[in-house]
Amino acid sequence: MSSLSVGDKESFLPRTCTLFQAGYRKGTFIKDCIAGITVGIVALPLAMAFGIASGVTPDRGLFTAIVAGFLISLLGGSRYQIGGPTGAFVVIIFNVIYKHGYDGLVVTTLMAGAILLVFGFCRLGSLIKYIPYPVTTGFTAGIGVLIFSSQMKDFFGLSMQDVPPEFFAKWAAYAQHVQTISPVTVLMGGATLAIILIVRRTIPRIPGPVVGVLVASCLVWALGLDVETIGSRFGGIPSTLPSLVLPTITLEQVRILLPDAMTIALLAGIESLLSCVVADGMTGDKHNSNVELVAQGTANIASVLFGGIPATGAIARTVTNIRSGGQTPVAGILHAVVLVAFVLFLAPLASFIPLASLAAVLIVVAWDMSEVHKFVRVFRAPKSDSSVMLLTFVLTVVIDLTVAVYVGVLLAALLFMRRMSEVTAINSCELGETQVVYSGFQEEFIVPKGVRVYEIDGPFFFGIADRFQDVLLFLEEQPKIFILRMRKVPAVDLSGVNALEIFVRRCKAKGIHVVMSGVRDRARMVFERMGTENLIGTENFCADINQALTRANQLLA
């Protein structure tokens, strides 16, 4: 069942409501149960791994998958979306906690959730999807590199305390402690990595990370291997669910953390909607992006209030849900129930999970996120696109993800404006010509001597304003009348209006008349509101070129 239109009075109803209104059958529930259990098992090691990589305890990753995963499925705009902690947030969460502690992360995520709610209720879901592809490719690949870098300590069993958050400082610290590598830990991490890759290649329907972590945990338990585990570092995970904790928020915190909150909100919006698009492509369904953003905002607020971290739609788990036969959001709700059952009844088993195995899981996640083939492919695109991607990638790795996203989007927007100004053309005909060719359309009309015909082909906005104002400067012989054709101008902005008014005033100062031809209703309305029509004269606005030439002959007479 497709989602309701934006204009529909029920446009903010979650998919669970619309689907249950249409009827929910026993066969559908059975399929959802199978998919929910499968995705829950897949999410188990990932949630703990993302929690540890983010700088918190593994149970906070599980709480995020439970609370946020439940709410994203219950309230979301997609029937297949699976939510929870993802790799996109690892870097920024780690940096926020490193600078401001977990309490700072709570405030940051609460603000990000509120921003997502505003995005959703203001119906900005379709706009977030327009983040340029080179920007998303650049920061996603950068995040993959940073996740890979952050796992070296646990994968090699290095004996070191705090790991610096900066990329180069991190690798310098690794180099200083390279002599502390633990062979047993490397063997355990390497074995887990090999199992994951072998299972993915030979039995793709079975979740490789689950098999790898399970085998490694059994070996640690059976052989008593001396490797660091969840139990040895964190004391295991609690067998109880979290309680609601209300934070204290100050205005100073809001001011300092707002940029990080905006980054989390943008990442959550981009990744969740991208996941929905992937699900739609696999199933033929159609998600409601605004409802999805509202669900993401609600889920992020609830997640940190119950001891979690930021969450979003998880593409890999969503795809697993679809391939496992999931039919409705009930599958996502049941995936959260599976994780609840693990916390309540099987939490002590998590103590045997070696951290090297979880590091191996995240190394695979980092490789998948980097999407090397897409990264390399962008270099075959125009240099402006590849430059934006490369700059975003470098800023993500070397400086900061927040800076990378903002600079990447800003640079892409500037390049887009430049391209749009290049697309918009200003065509002219020569004096005395009796045949004029515009954009492949041949027209025949007599242009009297002393008349110049110009045509603007494309949006008339600030990107072309300077070029338009220079028209008079490059004329060797000044005409008596300018005919400005605007039949191909779909939109006019304030800069375009201002450029036109300056042009008209310059013409009046030189005794030159300006006649407008074929101005569309939308642009005419702008000219009327801004007073430009009065400046030019209502009688000088003509419906087409023939009327404009008639008006020009009247003025010449």
VEXROLUM-511022 format. One line per field, with one value per residue (C-alpha): chain; x, y, z. Coordinates in steps of 0.5 Angstrom, whole numbers, plus 500, padded with zeros to 3 digits. Each point is the difference from the previous one (the first is absolute). Example, Ala and Ser with C-alpha at 12.3 -4.5 7.8 and 13.67 -1.06 7.14 Angstrom:
<sites>
unit	(A A) .
c1	(525 502) .
c2	(491 507) .
c3	(516 498) .
</sites>
This chain:
<sites>
unit	(A A A A A A A A A A A A A A A A A A A A A A A A A A A A A A A A A A A A A A A A A A A A A A A A A A A A A A A A A A A A A A A A A A A A A A A A A A A A A A A A A A A A A A A A A A A A A A A A A A A A A A A A A A A A A A A A A A A A A A A A A A A A A A A A A A A A A A A A A A A A A A A A A A A A A A A A A A A A A A A A A A A A A A A A A A A A A A A A A A A A A A A A A A A A A A A A A A A A A A A A A A A A A A A A A A A A A A A A A A A A A A A A A A A A A A A A A A A A A A A A A A A A A A A A A A A A A A A A A A A A A A A A A A A A A A A A A A A A A A A A A A A A A A A A A A A A A A A A A A A A A A A A A A A A A A A A A A A A A A A A A A A A A A A A A A A A A A A A A A A A A A A A A A A A A A A A A A A A A A A A A A A A A A A A A A A A A A A A A A A A A A A A A A A A A A A A A A A A A A A A A A A A A A A A A A A A A A A A A A A A A A A A A A A A A A A A A A A A A A A A A A A A A A A A A A A A A A A A A A A A A A A A A A A A A A A A A A A A A A A A A A A A A A A A A A A A A A A A A A A A A A A A A A A A A A A A A A A A A A A A A A A A A A A A A A A A A A A A A A A A A A A A A A A A A A A A A A A A A) .
c1	(500 503 501 495 501 503 494 495 497 503 507 503 497 506 500 498 493 499 502 496 494 500 500 506 500 503 504 503 502 503 505 501 502 505 503 500 504 505 501 500 506 504 499 502 508 499 497 505 506 497 499 507 503 496 504 494 499 497 493 499 500 495 495 501 498 494 497 502 498 494 497 503 496 494 500 504 497 503 498 507 504 504 504 505 507 504 507 499 499 506 505 496 498 507 502 494 501 508 498 494 499 494 495 502 498 493 499 503 496 493 502 501 493 497 503 497 493 500 503 494 495 502 500 507 501 501 505 505 500 503 507 505 502 508 499 497 505 505 498 498 507 503 496 502 507 499 496 506 505 496 500 508 501 495 501 508 499 504 502 498 495 497 500 500 494 504 502 508 500 497 505 506 497 499 508 502 497 501 505 494 496 497 500 494 496 502 499 493 498 503 496 494 501 501 494 496 503 499 493 498 503 498 493 498 493 503 503 507 502 495 504 507 498 497 506 505 496 499 508 501 496 502 508 500 504 503 497 496 492 494 500 507 500 493 498 494 494 494 494 495 497 502 496 498 505 498 506 502 501 503 500 508 499 495 505 506 497 495 505 501 492 499 505 497 493 502 504 494 495 505 501 493 497 506 498 492 502 504 494 496 504 500 493 496 497 500 502 498 506 497 497 507 503 495 501 508 499 496 504 507 496 498 506 505 494 501 508 501 504 497 497 497 498 505 501 503 495 494 502 501 493 497 504 498 493 498 493 498 503 498 507 504 496 501 508 500 496 505 506 496 499 508 501 495 502 507 504 505 502 502 506 504 500 507 501 504 494 496 506 500 492 501 506 495 495 506 501 493 499 506 497 507 497 495 506 504 494 499 507 498 494 501 506 496 496 506 503 494 500 508 500 494 504 506 496 497 506 505 495 493 494 496 505 500 492 499 506 498 493 502 505 495 495 505 502 493 498 506 498 493 502 504 494 496 502 499 499 499 499 504 498 496 499 494 501 501 502 499 502 498 493 500 496 499 499 502 505 499 507 501 497 504 497 502 498 501 500 499 499 501 504 506 505 498 499 507 500 494 502 506 496 500 508 501 496 504 494 494 493 494 496 501 495 501 497 499 495 505 501 497 502 503 503 501 507 497 495 505 505 494 498 508 500 493 503 506 496 496 506 502 493 499 493 500 494 498 498 497 501 496 495 505 505 495 497 507 501 493 501 507 498 504 494 499 507 500 493 494 499 507 498 498 498 504 506 495 497 506 503 493 502 507 497 495 506 505 494) .
c2	(500 507 505 506 506 506 504 495 501 494 501 500 493 495 494 495 504 500 492 498 504 496 493 496 492 495 498 507 499 494 503 506 495 497 506 504 494 500 507 500 495 504 506 497 501 506 504 498 501 507 502 498 504 506 500 498 493 494 500 507 498 495 505 504 494 498 507 504 493 499 508 500 494 502 507 500 502 493 493 497 505 497 505 500 503 500 501 507 503 496 506 506 496 499 507 503 495 501 508 500 493 496 506 504 495 499 508 500 494 503 506 496 496 507 502 494 501 507 497 495 505 505 495 501 492 501 505 496 495 506 500 499 493 502 502 494 496 504 500 493 497 505 497 493 502 503 493 496 504 500 492 499 500 495 496 499 500 506 502 507 505 505 501 507 502 503 496 501 500 494 496 503 497 494 500 501 494 495 496 498 497 493 494 497 506 501 492 501 506 497 494 504 504 494 497 506 500 493 499 507 497 492 501 507 499 498 507 499 505 495 494 503 503 494 495 505 500 493 499 505 497 493 501 506 504 506 506 506 498 504 497 502 507 502 495 497 503 501 495 506 505 508 504 507 506 507 504 507 505 507 505 500 493 501 506 495 494 503 498 493 499 503 495 494 503 500 493 497 503 498 493 499 502 497 493 502 501 493 497 503 498 492 500 505 503 508 503 506 504 505 495 496 507 501 492 501 507 496 494 504 504 494 496 504 501 493 499 500 503 503 496 500 495 494 499 493 498 502 496 494 501 500 494 497 501 505 503 506 504 495 496 506 500 493 501 505 494 495 505 501 492 500 505 497 493 499 506 496 497 507 500 494 504 503 507 498 496 506 504 496 501 507 499 497 506 505 496 500 507 503 497 500 499 506 504 499 501 507 502 498 506 507 503 504 494 496 506 501 493 500 506 497 494 503 505 494 496 506 505 498 497 507 504 495 500 507 502 495 502 507 499 495 506 505 495 499 508 500 495 503 507 496 496 507 503 507 500 506 501 505 506 500 492 497 493 499 493 499 493 496 503 504 506 505 508 506 504 508 503 503 494 495 494 496 493 497 493 497 502 508 500 503 495 504 507 502 497 504 507 499 500 507 501 495 504 503 504 502 498 504 494 494 494 495 494 496 494 495 503 495 504 507 502 506 501 499 505 505 499 501 506 503 498 504 506 500 499 506 504 499 501 493 497 493 495 493 495 493 501 494 501 498 505 506 499 501 506 503 499 503 506 498 500 507 502 497 502 495 502 497 493 496 493 498 502 502 505 502 502 504 504 501 503 505 502 501 504) .
c3	(500 498 505 500 496 504 499 503 507 502 497 507 502 501 495 506 500 493 499 506 497 494 504 503 499 503 494 501 507 499 495 504 506 496 497 507 503 495 500 508 499 495 504 507 498 496 506 505 495 498 507 502 494 502 507 504 503 496 503 498 493 502 503 494 495 505 501 494 495 503 499 493 498 504 498 493 493 497 501 500 504 505 505 505 501 494 497 498 507 503 498 503 506 502 499 504 506 500 500 504 503 500 503 494 495 503 499 493 498 503 496 494 501 501 493 497 503 497 493 500 502 495 495 498 499 492 501 504 495 495 504 494 499 500 507 503 496 503 507 500 498 505 505 498 500 507 503 497 504 506 500 500 508 501 494 501 508 501 507 500 504 497 492 497 496 495 494 499 508 500 496 503 507 496 498 507 502 495 504 504 495 503 495 503 499 493 499 503 496 493 501 501 494 496 502 499 492 499 503 495 494 501 504 499 503 507 504 500 506 504 498 501 507 502 498 503 507 500 499 506 504 499 499 506 495 503 496 502 500 501 507 502 497 502 505 495 499 505 499 501 496 501 503 498 502 499 499 502 494 500 495 500 498 494 497 500 498 495 494 502 501 493 497 504 497 493 500 503 495 494 502 502 494 496 503 498 493 500 503 495 494 503 501 496 506 501 507 503 501 505 504 500 503 505 502 500 505 505 500 501 506 503 499 504 505 501 500 493 494 494 495 493 494 499 493 501 505 496 494 504 503 492 498 507 497 505 497 505 506 505 498 502 507 501 498 506 504 499 502 507 501 499 505 505 499 497 502 504 493 498 505 495 494 498 498 495 496 501 497 494 499 500 495 495 502 498 493 498 502 496 494 496 494 500 503 494 495 502 498 493 501 498 504 504 503 501 504 505 501 502 504 504 501 502 505 503 501 502 503 502 497 502 496 495 499 500 495 496 499 499 495 496 501 497 494 499 499 496 495 500 498 494 498 500 493 498 492 495 493 495 498 493 500 498 502 508 502 508 503 494 499 493 500 495 501 498 505 498 500 507 504 504 502 506 502 507 500 507 507 501 507 504 496 494 502 499 493 498 503 495 494 499 501 495 494 495 497 505 497 501 503 504 499 506 499 506 497 503 507 505 506 502 507 503 497 493 502 502 494 495 504 499 493 499 503 496 494 502 502 492 497 499 501 503 497 504 496 502 507 504 505 506 498 498 507 503 496 502 507 500 496 494 495 502 499 493 498 500 492 499 502 494 500 494 495 495 505 502 493 499 507 497 494 503 505 494 496) .
</sites>
